[in-house]
């Protein structure tokens, strides 16, 4: 499945939308580099659109997002009355298109000051949206677009424009949910369950056996799935999460480092200090002092 990957923030933003009814024989017009994303959601009939030599048959209950930088046209006229919602959106951030889902991992920090300051910087993430999909809840998607179109009459008011952007983010989530429901692999589901358990119980001493029993998977399979999805073992994932929690406590409290180590699940302060230094390039005390003294 082809996926759009948006770097967020900034959020993709809504521009305009509408509803079109076309008689049999209608052929979607050819357009080149329209400079906006064009979402099409068919409610009746079928649209036949080709984009960059890839052909789509968009039936009722399906959606297609056309690229802002490509050429598309109707490769065949509609055989019956065809109705669809259209919606234009754009992003001022980075985006890319891929044939499959993959995880994005930050490169290791080599500058200790950069590592220390990272918690105060805006952290970007990837939002994946399918280019073409069967909608999980087509009625909910079309109702959201209908509301957006209705609000266009009053979007000269800031409060209405704000409401439109909030509705549009709900729509993006609905599109993502359609992809996730149809394409989540067993490995991804296992890794996500394991990650959820580790995050919920990070203060406790967790063994591979306990993790396996908690989510009903063999520890070896869990390790393999987490390596595939998160590029790390369960223990490394747990250590990273514990250190992130520790960083917050170092900045937000005056608790001793040994107490913080215990609070986030490390049984030995020395091991906490060495793990923290390994991951952050700076000791816990120096991390705290860097901010305390500017």
C-alpha positions in Angstrom: 0.0 0.0 0.0 1.2 3.5 -0.9 1.5 5.8 2.1 1.9 9.6 2.5 4.2 10.3 5.4 3.8 13.8 6.9 6.4 15.3 9.3 4.4 16.8 12.2 4.5 19.5 13.4 3.3 21.5 11.5 -0.1 19.9 11.0 -1.5 19.4 7.6 -4.3 22.1 7.1 -7.7 22.2 5.5 -8.3 24.5 2.6 -11.7 23.8 0.9 -14.1 21.0 0.1 -17.3 20.2 -1.8 -19.6 17.6 -3.2 -19.9 16.6 -6.9 -22.6 14.6 -8.8 -21.6 13.4 -12.3 -23.7 11.6 -14.9 -22.5 8.5 -16.7 -19.8 9.3 -19.2 -18.0 11.8 -17.0 -14.3 11.6 -17.1 -12.2 13.3 -14.5 -10.2 16.2 -16.0 -6.4 16.0 -16.4 -4.5 18.3 -14.1 -0.8 18.8 -13.5 1.0 20.0 -10.3 -2.1 21.5 -8.7 0.0 22.3 -5.6 -2.5 21.0 -3.1 -3.4 17.5 -1.9 -6.8 16.5 -3.3 -8.8 14.0 -1.3 -11.6 12.2 -3.1 -14.2 10.1 -1.2 -16.7 8.3 -3.4 -20.2 7.7 -2.1 -21.9 6.3 -5.2 -20.6 4.9 -8.5 -16.9 4.7 -9.4 -14.2 7.1 -10.4 -11.4 6.0 -12.7 -8.3 8.1 -12.1 -4.7 7.6 -13.2 -1.8 9.3 -11.5 1.8 9.0 -12.8 0.9 5.7 -14.6 -0.9 4.2 -11.6 -4.5 3.5 -12.1 -7.2 3.6 -9.4 -10.8 2.5 -9.4 -12.4 4.5 -6.5 -15.6 2.8 -5.6 -18.2 3.8 -3.0 -16.7 3.6 0.5 -13.1 4.2 -0.8 -10.8 7.3 -0.8 -7.9 8.5 -2.9 -5.4 11.3 -2.2 -3.9 12.9 -5.3 -0.5 14.4 -5.0 0.2 18.1 -5.3 3.3 17.6 -7.5 2.1 15.0 -10.0 -0.1 14.6 -13.1 -3.5 12.9 -12.9 -6.4 12.3 -15.3 -9.5 10.2 -15.8 -8.4 7.0 -17.6 -11.9 5.9 -18.2 -15.4 7.6 -18.1 -17.8 6.8 -15.3 -20.2 3.9 -16.2 -23.0 5.2 -13.9 -23.9 8.2 -11.9 -21.0 8.9 -9.6 -21.0 11.1 -6.5 -18.0 12.1 -4.5 -16.7 14.5 -1.9 -13.5 16.4 -2.7 -11.3 18.1 -0.2 -8.1 20.2 -0.7 -5.5 20.3 2.0 -1.8 21.3 2.3 1.1 21.2 4.6 4.0 23.6 5.2 6.1 20.8 6.6 7.9 18.0 5.0 6.2 15.0 3.4 7.1 12.0 1.3 5.4 9.0 -0.3 6.4 5.3 0.2 5.2 1.9 -0.8 5.2 0.6 2.7 5.2 1.6 6.4 8.5 2.0 8.2 9.7 3.4 11.5 11.7 6.5 11.8 14.4 6.6 14.4 16.5 9.5 15.5 20.2 9.4 14.9 22.4 9.1 18.0 23.4 12.4 19.6 27.1 13.1 19.5 27.0 16.5 21.1 26.2 16.2 24.9 24.8 19.7 25.0 22.4 18.9 22.2 21.4 15.7 24.0 20.7 17.6 27.2 18.7 20.3 25.5 16.6 17.9 23.4 13.8 17.8 25.9 13.1 21.5 25.4 12.9 21.3 21.6 9.9 20.5 19.5 10.1 16.8 18.6 8.7 15.9 15.2 7.0 12.6 14.4 5.6 10.9 11.3 1.9 10.6 10.5 1.1 8.0 7.9 -2.0 8.3 5.7 -2.9 5.9 2.9 -3.1 7.3 -0.6 -5.8 4.8 -1.5 -7.9 2.8 0.9 -11.2 1.2 1.8 -12.6 3.3 4.5 -13.2 1.8 7.9 -16.1 4.1 8.7 -17.2 5.7 5.4 -20.3 7.3 6.8 -18.2 9.0 9.5 -15.7 10.2 7.0 -18.3 11.7 4.7 -20.2 13.3 7.6 -17.0 15.0 8.7 -16.3 16.4 5.2 -20.0 17.5 4.9 -19.5 19.5 8.1 -16.3 21.0 6.8 -18.0 22.1 3.6 -21.0 23.5 5.5 -18.6 25.6 7.6 -17.0 27.1 4.5 -19.9 29.6 4.5 -18.7 31.2 7.7 -14.9 30.6 7.7 -14.2 34.3 7.5 -14.6 34.1 11.3 -11.5 32.9 13.1 -13.5 30.6 15.5 -15.1 28.8 12.5 -11.7 28.4 10.7 -10.3 26.9 14.0 -13.2 24.5 14.2 -12.5 23.4 10.6 -8.9 22.7 11.3 -9.9 20.6 14.3 -12.4 18.7 12.2 -9.8 18.1 9.5 -7.4 16.5 12.1 -10.3 14.1 13.0 -10.6 13.3 9.3 -6.9 12.6 9.0 -7.1 10.2 12.0 -10.1 8.4 10.4 -8.0 7.9 7.2 -5.1 6.6 9.2 -7.4 4.2 11.2 -8.6 2.7 7.9 -5.0 1.9 7.0 -4.0 0.6 10.4 -7.1 -1.7 10.7 -6.5 -3.3 7.2 -2.7 -3.5 7.3 -1.4 -4.0 10.9 0.9 -7.0 10.8 1.0 -9.6 13.6 4.5 -8.5 14.4 3.5 -4.8 14.7 0.5 -5.7 17.0 2.8 -7.8 19.2 5.4 -5.1 19.4 2.8 -2.5 20.3 1.3 -4.6 23.0 4.7 -5.2 24.5 5.6 -1.5 24.3 2.3 -0.6 26.1 3.0 -3.1 28.9 6.5 -1.9 29.4 5.4 1.7 29.5 2.7 0.9 32.1 5.0 -1.1 34.3 8.3 0.6 33.8 8.7 1.2 37.6 8.7 -2.5 38.2 11.3 -5.2 37.7 10.1 -6.9 34.5 11.5 -10.2 33.2 11.1 -11.5 29.7 9.0 -14.3 31.0 6.6 -11.9 32.8 6.3 -9.8 29.6 5.5 -12.9 27.6 2.9 -14.1 30.0 1.3 -10.7 30.2 0.6 -10.4 26.5 0.4 -14.2 25.6 3.4 -14.3 23.3 6.7 -16.2 23.6 9.6 -13.9 24.8 11.7 -14.8 21.8 8.9 -13.8 19.4 8.3 -10.6 21.3 12.0 -9.7 21.0 12.0 -10.4 17.3 8.9 -8.3 16.8 10.3 -5.4 18.8 13.5 -5.5 16.9 11.6 -5.3 13.6 9.3 -2.5 14.7 11.4 -0.4 17.1 14.9 -1.5 16.1 15.7 -2.5 19.7 15.2 -5.3 22.2 12.5 -5.1 24.9 15.1 -4.4 27.6 16.6 -1.6 25.5 13.1 -0.1 24.9 12.4 -0.2 28.6 15.7 1.4 29.4 15.2 4.2 27.0 11.7 4.9 28.4 13.0 4.9 31.9 15.7 7.4 31.0 13.1 9.7 29.4 11.1 9.6 32.6 14.2 10.2 34.6 15.1 13.3 32.6 11.8 14.8 33.4 12.3 14.2 37.1 15.8 15.6 37.0 14.4 18.8 35.6 11.1 19.1 37.5 12.1 18.0 41.0 14.9 18.3 43.5 15.0 14.6 44.3 18.4 13.0 44.7 19.7 11.1 41.7 19.5 7.8 43.6 15.9 8.4 44.4 15.1 9.2 40.8 16.8 6.0 39.7 14.6 4.0 42.1 11.5 6.0 41.0 11.9 5.0 37.3 12.7 1.4 37.9 16.5 1.1 38.3 17.4 -1.0 41.3 21.0 0.2 41.4 21.9 3.9 41.2 25.3 3.1 39.6 23.7 1.2 36.8 21.2 4.0 36.3 24.1 6.5 36.0 26.0 4.4 33.5 22.9 3.7 31.4 21.9 7.4 31.4 25.4 8.5 30.4 25.5 5.8 27.6 22.2 7.0 26.1 22.5 10.8 26.7 26.3 11.4 26.5 26.2 13.1 29.9 25.7 12.0 33.5 22.5 12.6 35.4 24.1 15.1 37.7 25.7 17.1 34.8 22.4 16.9 32.9 20.6 18.6 35.9 23.5 21.1 36.5 23.5 22.2 32.8 20.0 23.6 33.2 20.4 24.8 36.8 23.4 27.0 35.8 22.3 28.0 32.3 
